[in-house]
Structure formats: C-alpha cells, structure tokens
Amino acid sequence: MNITIWNEYRHEKENETVKAVYPEGIHHALASFLNVEHNVTTATLDEPQHGLTDEVLSQTDVLVWWGHKAHDEVEDLIVEKVKQRVLDGMGLVVLHSGHFSKIFKSLMGTSCDLKWREADEKERLWVVDPTHPITRGIESHFELEKEEIYGEHFDIPTPDETVFISWFEGGEVFRSGVTFKRGNGKIFYFRPGHESYPTYYNTNVQQVIKNGIVWAYSSGTPKHEYGNAIPLEKISEK
C-alpha cells in the first residue's frame, strides 16, 4: 500500500518538551513502524499545498492525519480535494486531536467537540468488538501510563462500528476507536496520541494503527456512476 502521513508539525518545532519526545516529528515516528510493510511518504502543513498535491493524493491508498493547533490554517481547497479522494475510495485514519480537523468535521457533518483535560492520567482502552480486524493482535484491553483525557459526549454521528472504549483515571469514558464509511471510502478515528506523551512508541498503539490502515484500504473498489443512466435492457414500446 501507498501510505501518506500528514502531520501539522508545529509543536515539535516550537515546544522543547514535544521536540524531546518526537525529535523528528510525529510523522516520522509513525513512518518508522509503518514503512516496514508499506510505501510511506510524509506531508506537513507548511509545505506547498500542505504536501498534498494532486499527484500525492492520487497515489495515496490510505491517508493518516494528525493535527492540533493549526486546523484553521489548512486551506479549504485542499480539504475538498482530500474529501473527494475519500469519497472516491481513499482510506482515512484520523488520530487524536485530528477530531477537530477540517477534513474530519466535513466528513462527519457535526462539531466533533468533546471534553478534555491534561493531568497525566492513566488510560485503559477496552476492546468492544474482539472480532473486528482492527483489534487483531490486541488483548481484551491495554493501558497507557499517561495521556490527555477525552470525555463524552463526543459530538460525532453514530459510528458504523465502535471498536474501542477508553476509561480514564479521573472517571471519564470515551469512544476511542470508531469507524465510518463515506462514499467509497472508509474512515477510522483512533483517540490516543497527545503530542507531549510517547504514545506512538507503544506497541499496542502501533498495532492498532497498522490494523486500521489495512482495514481502511479499499483494493479495486469500483467507482459507481451517477446521474442520467442508459438502460441496460431494451425498453419495449407500450
């Protein structure tokens, strides 16, 4: 598969704490375990066209998206191009604070708002559907020692599938792994990944992301035709 990892890449350049965790950027941390099995390229906000040129998008099977502090800086024209590619069959994996990205909100049609808190709390992720391919290789639950919390209500449409639910030390719960289908494209949202924690080095998190990419990939999905249709059979005259 051809995977494109899109990262805002602002925190790592502006915040020494984040830079210490991800010295080459979150996109390179993700690429380091994804490029073992896939062809991986990266794109960032400050590149021309945010790195998402027509050529890049046309060659991308699954796009992985991480953003946080500069959602509004993503050009609407690029968002529409990404959205059309998803509708045409490109997979989309949205991570952590990408829930507030323009592309995710556009595809969901809701505010995608939620509760949050940064207090170094333990997160326990529970598998809701052990038969789902995104849970392959994952036990009934796994824990992250420290994470930012997200809490319900998560203002998204009712998911096609809820794969993971998180419990946090402060008592909140959250639908942390959910799937959607839009047009010919499949979307997986996965919650963990706050920039100041080493979450993307966790082997369980890595396995879920790898599984999510495989699930979101649509191989040879036909593009349906719409509009005025030519009849397949001869229509008899009455």
C-alpha positions as CSV (number, residue, x, y, z in Angstrom):
1,M,0.0,0.0,0.0
2,N,1.0,3.6,-0.5
3,I,0.5,5.5,2.8
4,T,0.8,9.2,3.2
5,I,1.2,10.5,6.8
6,W,0.1,14.1,7.2
7,N,1.3,16.0,10.3
8,E,0.8,19.6,11.3
9,Y,4.4,19.6,12.5
10,R,4.2,22.7,14.6
11,H,4.5,21.5,18.2
12,E,7.7,19.6,17.5
13,K,9.4,22.8,16.2
14,E,8.1,25.2,18.7
15,N,7.9,23.3,22.0
16,E,11.0,21.8,23.5
17,T,9.1,19.2,25.6
18,V,7.4,17.9,22.5
19,K,10.6,18.0,20.5
20,A,12.2,15.8,23.2
21,V,9.6,13.2,22.7
22,Y,9.4,13.4,18.9
23,P,12.7,15.0,17.7
24,E,12.0,14.3,14.0
25,G,8.2,14.9,14.3
26,I,5.2,12.7,14.9
27,H,5.1,11.9,11.2
28,H,8.5,10.3,11.3
29,A,7.6,8.4,14.4
30,L,4.6,7.0,12.6
31,A,6.6,6.3,9.5
32,S,9.2,4.4,11.4
33,F,6.9,1.5,12.1
34,L,4.6,1.8,9.1
35,N,7.4,1.7,6.4
36,V,8.3,-1.8,7.3
37,E,5.3,-3.1,5.4
38,H,4.2,-0.2,3.2
39,N,5.4,2.5,0.9
40,V,5.3,5.6,3.2
41,T,5.6,9.3,2.4
42,T,5.0,12.2,4.7
43,A,3.5,15.7,4.2
44,T,3.3,18.7,6.6
45,L,1.3,21.8,6.9
46,D,4.0,24.3,5.9
47,E,4.9,22.6,2.6
48,P,3.4,23.9,-0.6
49,Q,-0.3,22.7,-0.8
50,H,0.4,21.2,2.6
51,G,2.3,18.5,0.9
52,L,-1.0,17.1,-0.5
53,T,-0.6,17.8,-4.2
54,D,-2.9,16.2,-6.8
55,E,-0.2,13.7,-7.6
56,V,0.4,12.8,-3.9
57,L,-3.3,12.3,-3.3
58,S,-3.9,10.3,-6.5
59,Q,-1.2,7.8,-5.4
60,T,-2.3,7.5,-1.8
61,D,-4.2,4.4,-0.7
62,V,-4.6,5.5,2.9
63,L,-4.0,8.9,4.4
64,V,-3.1,9.2,8.1
65,W,-3.9,12.6,9.7
66,W,-2.5,14.3,12.8
67,G,-3.3,17.9,13.6
68,H,-3.9,20.1,16.7
69,K,-3.1,23.8,17.0
70,A,-3.4,25.0,13.4
71,H,-6.5,23.3,12.0
72,D,-7.7,26.6,10.6
73,E,-4.6,27.1,8.5
74,V,-5.4,24.1,6.3
75,E,-6.7,25.5,3.1
76,D,-10.3,24.7,2.2
77,L,-9.4,23.8,-1.3
78,I,-7.0,21.1,0.0
79,V,-9.7,19.9,2.4
80,E,-12.2,19.5,-0.5
81,K,-9.6,17.6,-2.6
82,V,-8.9,15.2,0.3
83,K,-12.6,14.8,0.9
84,Q,-13.2,13.9,-2.7
85,R,-10.5,11.3,-2.6
86,V,-12.1,9.7,0.4
87,L,-15.4,9.6,-1.3
88,D,-13.7,8.0,-4.3
89,G,-12.2,5.3,-2.1
90,M,-9.0,6.5,-0.3
91,G,-8.9,5.3,3.3
92,L,-8.5,7.9,6.1
93,V,-7.1,7.3,9.6
94,V,-7.6,10.2,11.9
95,L,-5.5,10.4,15.1
96,H,-6.1,12.1,18.4
97,S,-6.8,15.8,18.0
98,G,-7.4,15.3,14.3
99,H,-11.1,15.0,15.5
100,F,-11.2,18.8,15.2
101,S,-9.5,18.9,11.7
102,K,-11.5,20.4,8.9
103,I,-11.5,17.2,6.9
104,F,-12.9,15.1,9.8
105,K,-15.6,17.6,10.7
106,S,-16.5,18.0,7.0
107,L,-16.9,14.2,6.6
108,M,-18.8,13.9,9.9
109,G,-21.1,16.9,9.5
110,T,-21.0,17.7,13.2
111,S,-18.9,19.8,15.6
112,C,-16.8,16.8,16.7
113,D,-16.4,18.5,20.1
114,L,-15.7,16.7,23.4
115,K,-14.4,17.2,26.9
116,W,-10.6,17.2,27.6
117,R,-8.1,17.5,30.4
118,E,-4.3,17.3,30.7
119,A,-3.4,15.8,34.1
120,D,-1.1,12.8,33.3
121,E,-3.9,10.3,33.8
122,K,-3.8,6.6,33.1
123,E,-5.9,5.5,30.1
124,R,-7.3,2.0,29.8
125,L,-8.5,1.1,26.3
126,W,-11.1,-1.8,26.1
127,V,-11.8,-3.8,23.0
128,V,-15.5,-3.6,22.3
129,D,-15.6,-5.9,19.3
130,P,-12.9,-8.7,19.5
131,T,-13.9,-10.0,16.1
132,H,-13.1,-6.7,14.3
133,P,-9.9,-6.8,12.2
134,I,-8.7,-3.5,13.8
135,T,-8.3,-5.4,17.1
136,R,-6.0,-8.1,15.6
137,G,-3.2,-8.9,18.0
138,I,-4.7,-6.8,20.8
139,E,-5.8,-8.4,24.2
140,S,-9.1,-7.5,25.9
141,H,-7.5,-4.2,27.0
142,F,-4.3,-2.3,27.2
143,E,-3.1,0.7,29.3
144,L,-1.2,3.9,28.6
145,E,0.5,5.2,31.8
146,K,-0.1,8.9,30.9
147,E,-2.4,10.6,28.4
148,E,-4.6,13.6,27.8
149,I,-8.2,12.6,28.5
150,Y,-11.1,12.9,26.1
151,G,-14.6,12.5,27.6
152,E,-18.1,12.1,26.4
153,H,-20.2,13.4,24.9
154,F,-18.2,13.1,21.6
155,D,-20.3,15.0,19.1
156,I,-20.0,12.7,16.1
157,P,-22.6,10.8,14.2
158,T,-23.4,7.4,15.4
159,P,-20.4,5.3,14.3
160,D,-20.8,2.4,11.9
161,E,-18.8,0.5,14.5
162,T,-17.3,1.2,17.9
163,V,-14.1,-0.8,18.3
164,F,-12.5,0.7,21.4
165,I,-13.8,2.5,24.5
166,S,-11.4,4.2,26.9
167,W,-11.6,4.7,30.7
168,F,-9.5,7.4,32.3
169,E,-8.2,7.7,35.9
170,G,-10.4,10.7,36.5
171,G,-13.6,8.7,35.7
172,E,-14.4,9.7,32.1
173,V,-15.1,7.3,29.3
174,F,-14.7,7.9,25.6
175,R,-15.4,6.1,22.3
176,S,-11.7,5.9,21.3
177,G,-11.9,3.8,18.2
178,V,-14.7,4.3,15.8
179,T,-15.3,3.6,12.1
180,F,-17.4,5.3,9.4
181,K,-18.0,4.9,5.7
182,R,-18.4,7.8,3.4
183,G,-18.9,7.2,-0.3
184,N,-16.4,4.5,-1.3
185,G,-14.0,5.5,1.5
186,K,-13.5,4.1,5.0
187,I,-12.6,6.2,8.0
188,F,-11.0,5.1,11.3
189,Y,-10.7,7.5,14.2
190,F,-8.3,6.5,17.0
191,R,-8.0,8.7,20.0
192,P,-4.6,8.2,21.7
193,G,-1.6,10.4,20.7
194,H,-1.2,13.6,22.6
195,E,2.0,15.3,21.5
196,S,3.7,15.5,24.9
197,Y,3.5,11.8,25.6
198,P,5.4,9.0,23.9
199,T,2.2,7.2,22.9
200,Y,3.2,6.4,19.3
201,Y,6.1,4.3,20.6
202,N,3.6,2.0,22.4
203,T,3.5,-1.3,20.6
204,N,-0.3,-1.8,21.1
205,V,-1.0,1.7,19.7
206,Q,1.3,0.9,16.8
207,Q,-0.6,-2.4,16.1
208,V,-4.0,-0.7,16.2
209,I,-2.8,2.0,13.7
210,K,-1.3,-0.7,11.4
211,N,-4.6,-2.7,11.6
212,G,-6.6,0.5,11.0
213,I,-4.7,1.2,7.8
214,V,-5.2,-2.3,6.5
215,W,-8.9,-2.1,7.3
216,A,-9.3,1.4,5.6
217,Y,-7.6,0.2,2.4
218,S,-10.0,-0.4,-0.5
219,S,-8.5,-2.5,-3.2
220,G,-10.1,-2.2,-6.6
221,T,-13.3,-0.7,-5.3
222,P,-15.4,0.2,-8.3
223,K,-16.4,3.8,-8.7
224,H,-20.1,4.0,-9.2
225,E,-21.7,6.1,-11.9
226,Y,-24.4,8.6,-11.0
227,G,-26.8,10.8,-12.9
228,N,-28.9,10.1,-16.0
229,A,-28.5,6.3,-16.7
230,I,-28.6,4.5,-20.0
231,P,-30.9,1.4,-19.8
232,L,-29.2,-1.9,-19.7
233,E,-32.1,-3.6,-21.5
234,K,-34.2,-2.6,-24.4
235,I,-37.3,-0.9,-23.2
236,S,-40.4,-2.2,-25.0
237,E,-42.8,0.3,-26.5
238,K,-46.2,0.3,-24.9
